[in-house]
Amino acid sequence: MPGKTFPILIIALLLSACAGGANPKTEITLKLTDFAYGLPSITVPAGQPVILTLKNEGLVEHDFVIEKIDATNVVVQDGGSKAHAAHGVEANYDLHISTQAGETNVLQFTVAEPGAYEIFCSVAGHKEAGMVGELVVLAEE
């Protein structure tokens, strides 16, 4: 019987090593319309990567902005931000991604500090039209 225990032990160790290396992440799809975010409030855990997919279902360009947030590992996968910045919009934001009408773009980031952060669309007149929301970052458990 001792010979059967060894292969089972090896399999258990391999499985636990695979599970231990997993890096949890939060994936969210946010629909943008004229002039609202599909989710007025987004909740994510602190310290874990967030993959935010923006789907612009509106007829005009929209963006996702958080003016001040301590985000790390920020990666923008899009073609819209360059065109957006070319229109003279101030791009001095900690998190910013622009999405043209009918396009889908992705923003990845990690936030360590729990708190509530205002989200808004910085395209002229959109914030004033009510295109605002909130990102809630919850403390790690």
N, CA, C and O of each residue as an XYZ file, in Angstrom:
564
protein
N       0.800     -1.212      0.000
C       0.000      0.000      0.000
C       0.841      1.273      0.000
O       0.392      2.270     -0.567
N       2.031      1.306      0.599
C       2.795      2.537      0.603
C       3.112      3.033     -0.806
O       3.273      4.239     -0.992
N       3.208      2.167     -1.792
C       3.514      2.577     -3.149
C       2.404      3.413     -3.774
O       2.685      4.224     -4.657
N       1.166      3.247     -3.351
C       0.045      3.998     -3.917
C      -0.055      5.399     -3.311
O      -0.614      6.302     -3.933
N       0.467      5.581     -2.136
C       0.388      6.876     -1.465
C       1.258      7.917     -2.149
O       0.877      9.085     -2.232
N       2.416      7.509     -2.635
C       3.357      8.458     -3.235
C       2.775      9.173     -4.467
O       2.859     10.399     -4.533
N       2.188      8.460     -5.447
C       1.601      9.178     -6.597
C       0.460     10.118     -6.196
O       0.313     11.196     -6.770
N      -0.330      9.716     -5.229
C      -1.420     10.580     -4.773
C      -0.856     11.841     -4.127
O      -1.386     12.934     -4.330
N       0.199     11.698     -3.361
C       0.849     12.841     -2.725
C       1.417     13.802     -3.776
O       1.286     15.019     -3.642
N       2.044     13.255     -4.816
C       2.603     14.089     -5.888
C       1.500     14.870     -6.585
O       1.654     16.067     -6.828
N       0.388     14.215     -6.911
C      -0.736     14.883     -7.571
C      -1.298     15.980     -6.674
O      -1.589     17.076     -7.153
N      -1.451     15.707     -5.398
C      -1.969     16.713     -4.461
C      -1.041     17.923     -4.390
O      -1.512     19.060     -4.360
N       0.261     17.693     -4.364
C       1.215     18.803     -4.318
C       1.161     19.631     -5.607
O       1.222     20.859     -5.553
N       1.048     18.977     -6.750
C       0.956     19.701     -8.016
C      -0.305     20.556     -8.081
O      -0.262     21.708     -8.513
N      -1.413     19.991     -7.654
C      -2.675     20.738     -7.671
C      -2.628     21.923     -6.713
O      -3.116     23.002     -7.047
N      -2.059     21.743     -5.546
C      -2.001     22.853     -4.588
C      -1.045     23.935     -5.089
O      -1.276     25.119     -4.844
N       0.016     23.550     -5.781
C       0.935     24.545     -6.325
C       0.254     25.372     -7.401
O       0.456     26.584     -7.477
N      -0.550     24.727     -8.230
C      -1.287     25.459     -9.271
C      -2.295     26.409     -8.648
O      -2.412     27.555     -9.083
N      -3.015     25.962     -7.654
C      -4.035     26.791     -7.018
C      -3.392     27.947     -6.267
O      -3.941     29.048     -6.261
N      -2.249     27.729     -5.637
C      -1.593     28.766     -4.866
C      -1.058     29.891     -5.726
O      -0.893     31.012     -5.245
N      -0.782     29.610     -6.998
C      -0.235     30.621     -7.880
C      -1.306     31.484     -8.528
O      -0.977     32.429     -9.244
N      -2.555     31.187     -8.299
C      -3.635     31.937     -8.934
C      -3.667     33.365     -8.407
O      -3.562     33.597     -7.202
N      -3.812     34.313     -9.316
C      -3.889     35.713     -8.932
C      -5.319     36.176     -9.187
O      -5.682     36.439    -10.334
N      -6.133     36.279     -8.148
C      -7.522     36.665     -8.375
C      -7.620     38.041     -9.016
O      -6.805     38.923     -8.746
N      -8.621     38.215     -9.863
C      -8.839     39.510    -10.501
C     -10.332     39.730    -10.630
O     -11.126     38.789    -10.595
N     -10.690     40.976    -10.777
C     -12.085     41.354    -10.959
C     -12.258     41.828    -12.391
O     -11.535     42.711    -12.852
N     -13.224     41.237    -13.096
C     -13.514     41.635    -14.467
C     -14.906     42.255    -14.522
O     -15.885     41.656    -14.077
N     -14.979     43.465    -15.074
C     -16.243     44.209    -15.129
C     -16.431     44.749    -16.545
O     -15.488     45.255    -17.153
N     -17.647     44.638    -17.062
C     -17.991     45.278    -18.326
C     -18.913     46.438    -18.001
O     -19.942     46.266    -17.347
N     -18.535     47.614    -18.461
C     -19.299     48.828    -18.196
C     -19.808     49.386    -19.520
O     -19.024     49.757    -20.394
N     -21.132     49.440    -19.656
C     -21.742     49.989    -20.859
C     -21.866     51.502    -20.717
O     -22.286     52.012    -19.678
N     -21.493     52.210    -21.781
C     -21.592     53.661    -21.822
C     -22.693     54.020    -22.815
O     -22.705     53.537    -23.947
N     -23.616     54.873    -22.375
C     -24.685     55.331    -23.257
C     -24.695     56.855    -23.234
O     -23.900     57.474    -22.528
N     -25.582     57.449    -23.995
C     -25.708     58.907    -24.014
C     -26.751     59.311    -22.974
O     -27.933     59.232    -23.311
N     -26.465     59.706    -21.830
C     -25.276     60.143    -21.147
C     -25.244     59.521    -19.772
O     -25.507     60.191    -18.773
N     -24.919     58.227    -19.717
C     -24.908     57.515    -18.442
C     -23.959     56.324    -18.511
O     -23.647     55.809    -19.585
N     -23.514     55.908    -17.336
C     -22.784     54.653    -17.191
C     -23.810     53.575    -16.867
O     -24.746     53.821    -16.106
N     -23.644     52.390    -17.431
C     -24.566     51.280    -17.192
C     -24.624     50.855    -15.738
O     -25.646     50.346    -15.279
N     -23.541     51.059    -15.011
C     -23.483     50.785    -13.574
C     -23.115     52.094    -12.883
O     -21.999     52.583    -13.061
N     -24.015     52.670    -12.107
C     -23.670     53.927    -11.431
C     -22.637     53.741    -10.316
O     -21.978     54.698     -9.907
N     -22.501     52.504     -9.828
C     -21.522     52.219     -8.779
C     -20.848     50.883     -9.091
O     -21.505     49.892     -9.410
N     -19.525     50.886     -8.991
C     -18.724     49.687     -9.232
C     -17.957     49.402     -7.953
O     -17.337     50.301     -7.385
N     -17.997     48.149     -7.495
C     -17.281     47.764     -6.281
C     -16.201     46.750     -6.638
O     -16.460     45.756     -7.317
N     -14.977     47.022     -6.164
C     -13.847     46.130     -6.418
C     -13.061     45.941     -5.123
O     -13.106     46.797     -4.239
N     -12.344     44.825     -5.007
C     -11.520     44.616     -3.813
C     -10.181     45.332     -3.935
O      -9.614     45.419     -5.024
N      -9.685     45.837     -2.830
C      -8.369     46.480     -2.799
C      -7.289     45.437     -3.043
O      -7.411     44.285     -2.627
N      -6.236     45.859     -3.724
C      -5.074     44.998     -3.898
C      -5.194     43.929     -4.960
O      -4.265     43.141     -5.138
N      -6.305     43.874     -5.671
C      -6.472     42.873     -6.725
C      -6.619     43.559     -8.076
O      -7.227     44.625     -8.170
N      -6.068     42.955     -9.118
C      -6.188     43.544    -10.448
C      -7.645     43.661    -10.884
O      -8.466     42.786    -10.608
N      -7.944     44.756    -11.569
C      -9.274     44.985    -12.138
C      -9.103     45.079    -13.652
O      -8.223     45.781    -14.149
N      -9.950     44.366    -14.365
C      -9.993     44.469    -15.822
C     -11.358     45.055    -16.155
O     -12.383     44.385    -16.035
N     -11.353     46.315    -16.573
C     -12.581     47.055    -16.856
C     -12.739     47.190    -18.371
O     -11.936     47.846    -19.034
N     -13.783     46.562    -18.905
C     -14.072     46.641    -20.328
C     -15.168     47.670    -20.535
O     -16.260     47.546    -19.980
N     -14.874     48.691    -21.340
C     -15.843     49.741    -21.645
C     -16.457     49.477    -23.015
O     -15.749     49.353    -24.014
N     -17.786     49.394    -23.044
C     -18.507     49.213    -24.310
C     -19.336     50.467    -24.556
O     -20.326     50.708    -23.866
N     -18.931     51.259    -25.536
C     -19.651     52.488    -25.832
C     -20.827     52.174    -26.764
O     -20.648     51.965    -27.963
N     -22.013     52.146    -26.193
C     -23.235     51.896    -26.961
C     -23.934     53.199    -27.329
O     -25.045     53.191    -27.859
N     -23.275     54.315    -27.042
C     -23.828     55.625    -27.369
C     -23.512     56.027    -28.797
O     -22.873     55.288    -29.546
N     -23.976     57.215    -29.153
C     -23.766     57.738    -30.501
C     -22.559     58.660    -30.591
O     -22.156     59.062    -31.682
N     -21.975     58.998    -29.423
C     -20.817     59.892    -29.380
C     -19.740     59.290    -28.487
O     -19.981     58.323    -27.764
N     -18.563     59.868    -28.548
C     -17.442     59.446    -27.721
C     -17.752     59.668    -26.237
O     -18.396     60.648    -25.865
N     -17.282     58.740    -25.402
C     -17.378     58.877    -23.944
C     -16.059     58.431    -23.342
O     -15.251     57.782    -24.007
N     -15.845     58.777    -22.088
C     -14.668     58.269    -21.399
C     -14.982     57.929    -19.954
O     -16.079     58.177    -19.454
N     -13.994     57.359    -19.305
C     -14.046     56.934    -17.912
C     -12.872     57.601    -17.240
O     -11.720     57.333    -17.585
N     -13.152     58.473    -16.276
C     -12.105     59.249    -15.619
C     -12.254     59.138    -14.108
O     -13.353     59.248    -13.566
N     -11.132     58.918    -13.443
C     -11.029     59.134    -11.996
C      -9.859     60.094    -11.838
O      -8.714     59.770    -12.152
N     -10.177     61.270    -11.348
C      -9.185     62.341    -11.304
C      -8.018     62.002    -10.387
O      -6.862     62.127    -10.792
N      -8.300     61.576     -9.156
C      -7.250     61.276     -8.183
C      -7.500     59.913     -7.553
O      -8.487     59.714     -6.844
N      -6.594     58.980     -7.820
C      -6.648     57.645     -7.221
C      -5.244     57.056     -7.311
O      -4.554     57.250     -8.312
N      -4.825     56.352     -6.292
C      -3.496     55.746     -6.288
C      -3.583     54.371     -6.937
O      -3.639     53.352     -6.248
N      -3.594     54.350     -8.263
C      -3.694     53.106     -9.017
C      -2.319     52.696     -9.529
O      -1.508     53.536     -9.918
N      -2.074     51.392     -9.522
C      -0.824     50.851    -10.040
C      -1.140     49.848    -11.143
O      -2.298     49.496    -11.370
N      -0.104     49.402    -11.815
C      -0.243     48.403    -12.882
C      -1.289     48.817    -13.908
O      -2.073     47.989    -14.373
N      -1.299     50.100    -14.261
C      -2.298     50.637    -15.189
C      -1.894     50.298    -16.626
O      -0.786     50.602    -17.067
N      -2.825     49.660    -17.341
C      -2.620     49.325    -18.743
C      -3.876     49.737    -19.492
O      -4.981     49.330    -19.136
N      -3.701     50.553    -20.539
C      -4.817     50.992    -21.373
C      -4.702     50.273    -22.705
O      -3.678     50.362    -23.383
N      -5.756     49.562    -23.076
C      -5.798     48.865    -24.361
C      -6.913     49.489    -25.181
O      -8.067     49.067    -25.098
N      -6.561     50.506    -25.983
C      -7.598     51.173    -26.767
C      -6.993     51.944    -27.915
O      -5.772     52.029    -28.052
N      -7.849     52.500    -28.730
C      -7.428     53.381    -29.789
C      -8.070     54.743    -29.629
O      -7.789     55.659    -30.401
N      -8.936     54.885    -28.625
C      -9.707     56.109    -28.486
C      -9.031     57.228    -27.737
O      -9.299     58.395    -28.024
N      -8.166     56.927    -26.793
C      -7.599     57.978    -25.950
C      -6.775     58.981    -26.745
O      -6.799     60.174    -26.441
N      -6.047     58.519    -27.760
C      -5.230     59.443    -28.558
C      -6.126     60.435    -29.293
O      -5.832     61.630    -29.329
N      -7.207     59.948    -29.873
C      -8.135     60.837    -30.578
C      -8.791     61.795    -29.598
O      -8.993     62.968    -29.912
N      -9.120     61.303    -28.421
C      -9.761     62.116    -27.399
C      -8.825     63.244    -26.957
O      -9.243     64.397    -26.860
N      -7.575     62.913    -26.695
C      -6.608     63.918    -26.258
C      -6.371     64.957    -27.352
O      -6.081     66.117    -27.059
N      -6.495     64.541    -28.606
C      -6.266     65.462    -29.716
C      -7.338     66.552    -29.776
O      -7.134     67.586    -30.413
N      -8.463     66.330    -29.126
C      -9.516     67.334    -29.104
C      -9.294     68.380    -28.014
O     -10.163     69.217    -27.770
N      -8.141     68.336    -27.361
C      -7.800     69.362    -26.390
C      -8.317     69.081    -24.992
O      -8.295     69.978    -24.149
N      -8.778     67.877    -24.713
C      -9.276     67.542    -23.384
C      -8.083     67.327    -22.450
O      -7.135     66.623    -22.798
N      -8.137     67.926    -21.288
C      -7.077     67.780    -20.291
C      -6.963     66.317    -19.884
O      -7.943     65.714    -19.447
N      -5.780     65.750    -20.027
C      -5.580     64.329    -19.724
C      -4.744     64.149    -18.461
O      -4.027     63.155    -18.346
N      -4.815     65.072    -17.522
C      -4.046     64.989    -16.290
C      -4.854     64.269    -15.213
O      -5.121     64.820    -14.145
N      -5.236     63.031    -15.513
C      -6.038     62.218    -14.596
C      -5.253     60.972    -14.219
O      -4.437     60.487    -15.002
N      -5.499     60.452    -13.020
C      -4.832     59.228    -12.599
C      -5.321     58.020    -13.392
O      -4.517     57.159    -13.749
N      -6.623     57.936    -13.675
C      -7.181     56.883    -14.538
C      -8.009     57.545    -15.618
O      -8.872     58.374    -15.330
N      -7.745     57.176    -16.869
C      -8.479     57.771    -17.980
C      -8.445     56.839    -19.180
O      -7.378     56.381    -19.590
N      -9.615     56.560    -19.741
C      -9.696     55.826    -20.994
C     -10.878     56.374    -21.775
O     -11.959     56.588    -21.226
N     -10.657     56.597    -23.060
C     -11.679     57.124    -23.950
C     -12.148     56.023    -24.879
O     -11.371     55.147    -25.261
N     -13.428     56.070    -25.241
C     -13.984     55.053    -26.124
C     -14.892     55.718    -27.149
O     -15.862     56.390    -26.797
N     -14.567     55.523    -28.405
C     -15.373     56.083    -29.489
C     -16.714     55.345    -29.577
O     -16.839     54.220    -29.093
N     -17.701     55.972    -30.186
C     -19.030     55.357    -30.369
C     -18.880     54.013    -31.065
O     -18.198     53.891    -32.083
N     -19.535     53.006    -30.491
C     -19.515     51.669    -31.067
C     -18.275     50.847    -30.767
O     -18.194     49.694    -31.193
N     -17.307     51.400    -30.048
C     -16.069     50.679    -29.755
C     -16.073     50.071    -28.360
O     -16.881     50.433    -27.505
N     -15.157     49.145    -28.156
C     -14.925     48.520    -26.858
C     -13.440     48.646    -26.556
O     -12.603     48.295    -27.387
N     -13.110     49.147    -25.365
C     -11.723     49.300    -24.937
C     -11.564     48.760    -23.522
O     -12.548     48.584    -22.803
N     -10.325     48.499    -23.128
C     -10.057     47.854    -21.842
C      -9.058     48.670    -21.028
O      -8.054     49.159    -21.548
N      -9.361     48.802    -19.739
C      -8.482     49.465    -18.778
C      -8.194     48.482    -17.649
O      -9.117     47.950    -17.032
N      -6.915     48.242    -17.383
C      -6.520     47.367    -16.274
C      -5.811     48.206    -15.225
O      -5.027     49.098    -15.550
N      -6.096     47.909    -13.957
C      -5.458     48.653    -12.875
C      -5.642     47.913    -11.561
O      -6.449     46.990    -11.455
N      -4.874     48.340    -10.560
C      -4.980     47.813     -9.197
C      -4.982     49.002     -8.248
O      -4.181     49.924     -8.400
N      -5.882     48.984     -7.267
C      -5.954     50.049     -6.261
C      -5.744     49.416     -4.887
O      -6.458     48.485     -4.513
N      -4.776     49.914     -4.148
C      -4.467     49.356     -2.827
C      -5.278     50.016     -1.715
O      -5.585     49.379     -0.708
N      -5.625     51.289     -1.895
C      -6.267     52.064     -0.826
C      -7.792     52.003     -0.916
O      -8.367     52.462     -1.903
N      -8.456     51.440      0.103
C      -9.925     51.428      0.100
C     -10.495     52.849      0.107
O      -9.859     53.780      0.602
N     -11.677     53.002     -0.436
C     -12.332     54.300     -0.462
C     -13.356     54.384     -1.572
O     -13.586     53.421     -2.303
N     -13.967     55.549     -1.688
C     -14.951     55.818     -2.742
C     -14.375     56.911     -3.642
O     -13.912     57.944     -3.160
N     -14.409     56.675     -4.931
C     -13.803     57.579     -5.898
C     -14.823     57.947     -6.971
O     -15.514     57.077     -7.501
N     -14.916     59.238     -7.290
C     -15.864     59.684     -8.310
C     -15.377     59.297     -9.705
O     -14.210     59.482    -10.048
N     -16.308     58.752    -10.502
C     -16.083     58.466    -11.919
C     -16.882     59.497    -12.691
O     -17.999     59.836    -12.300
N     -16.319     60.007    -13.795
C     -17.096     60.908    -14.639
C     -16.588     60.864    -16.069
O     -15.476     60.412    -16.339
N     -17.421     61.339    -16.973
C     -17.054     61.480    -18.376
C     -16.571     62.909    -18.570
O     -17.296     63.861    -18.280
N     -15.334     63.058    -19.066
C     -14.746     64.392    -19.193
C     -15.032     65.060    -20.538
O     -14.579     66.179    -20.779
N     -15.773     64.390    -21.410
C     -16.138     65.032    -22.672
C     -17.031     66.227    -22.331
O     -17.910     66.128    -21.475
N     -16.803     67.339    -22.997
C     -17.503     68.592    -22.686
C     -19.016     68.393    -22.556
O     -19.683     67.934    -23.483
N     -19.539     68.756    -21.365
C     -20.969     68.723    -21.098
C     -21.516     67.397    -20.613
O     -22.653     67.345    -20.144
N     -20.747     66.320    -20.710
C     -21.266     65.003    -20.324
C     -21.416     64.841    -18.813
O     -22.415     64.294    -18.347
N     -20.436     65.311    -18.048
C     -20.539     65.237    -16.584
C     -21.743     66.054    -16.118
O     -22.503     65.620    -15.252
N     -21.904     67.232    -16.699
C     -23.021     68.109    -16.332
C     -24.370     67.486    -16.724
O     -25.397     67.783    -16.113
N     -24.358     66.623    -17.743
C     -25.582     65.941    -18.179
C     -25.885     64.718    -17.314
O     -26.891     64.040    -17.523
N     -25.011     64.437    -16.339
C     -25.271     63.340    -15.401
C     -24.440     62.097    -15.617
O     -24.725     61.061    -15.016
N     -23.420     62.165    -16.457
C     -22.581     60.989    -16.691
C     -21.506     60.920    -15.611
O     -20.344     61.268    -15.820
N     -21.957     60.448    -14.432
C     -21.095     60.314    -13.260
C     -21.379     58.971    -12.592
O     -22.423     58.357    -12.815
N     -20.452     58.539    -11.789
C     -20.622     57.283    -11.049
C     -19.619     57.233     -9.912
O     -19.024     58.243     -9.535
N     -19.447     56.039     -9.378
C     -18.576     55.871     -8.218
C     -17.863     54.522     -8.287
O     -18.469     53.500     -8.610
N     -16.573     54.537     -7.980
C     -15.805     53.313     -7.812
C     -15.583     53.130     -6.320
O     -14.990     53.992     -5.671
N     -16.050     52.023     -5.774
C     -15.889     51.721     -4.357
C     -14.842     50.615     -4.245
O     -15.009     49.531     -4.805
N     -13.762     50.899     -3.517
C     -12.697     49.936     -3.311
C     -12.805     49.456     -1.864
O     -12.660     50.231     -0.918
N     -13.064     48.159     -1.720
C     -13.243     47.565     -0.387
C     -11.924     47.015      0.154
O     -11.097     46.506     -0.603
N     -11.736     47.122      1.467
C     -10.536     46.619      2.121
C     -10.431     45.113      1.930
O     -11.435     44.403      1.865
N      -9.193     44.647      1.843
C      -8.941     43.201      1.725
C      -9.405     42.512      3.000
O      -9.265     43.035      4.106
N      -9.956     41.333      2.811
C     -10.433     40.569      3.988
C      -9.386     39.654      4.505
O      -9.616     38.943      5.483
